[in-house]
Amino acid sequence: MNGLTLDLLAIITNPFVTFLILVVVLIISITALITSLLTVRRFSELVSQEVKAVEKAPEKEVEEVAEKVSKEASKEPEVIKISGGFESLADLATLTGMDSIFLFNLSGLPVDSYNMKEGERVAASLADFILTLRRLGFPADTIILKNGLKALLLTVKKVGDMEVCALMVGKPEIDVNVDEARELLQAYVSDLIKGREK
């Protein structure tokens, strides 16, 4: 029995065996950490989906106010549609009420911008985003995001092999007609092309 104890003690105190035990413990710890992180992420996604569902749930008061607003809106005169003749994206931003407008192509190159920083990086990211959505089968002609700001991401015009897209960012309370904004941007891009051809 005394020899067996010495053999077990020699095995346990062997540096290689100690190293193997530490590696196994480390692998188990990393696996437990990854599993807990994935569980927390799934739980937070479920909670955020529930919160969004609660926020989207209509209330009777909101419906009554919406009916009153729609009745008042029908009494207002029609908005005159303006198209073409813009000298810059600043004019277009003022007309639509947006804070920033950024034109780029799907190759990830910026075309023109107003009040937008880091254009090349943003253009590459947005082009990749749109192309990924299209590869996955999602429609990516118009994307509207609201999270403290309102962002419109839309395809504007195809010029030869190049497709021009736009990112428009403004305050969330601004109501922009997407079709009219697209038409105004198409007119602006057409003017840009004509100006470069001269």
Secondary structure, DSSP 8 states (H G I E B T S, - for coil): -HHHHHHHHHHHH-HHHHHHHHHHHHHHHHHHHHHHHHHHHHHHHHHHHHHHHHHHS--HHHHHHHHHHHHHHHHS-------S--SSHHHHHHHHT-SEEEEEETTS-EEEEES-S-HHHHHHHHHHHHHHHHHTT---SEEEEESSSEEEEEEEEEETTEEEEEEEEE-TT----HHHHHHHHHHHHHHHHHHHH-
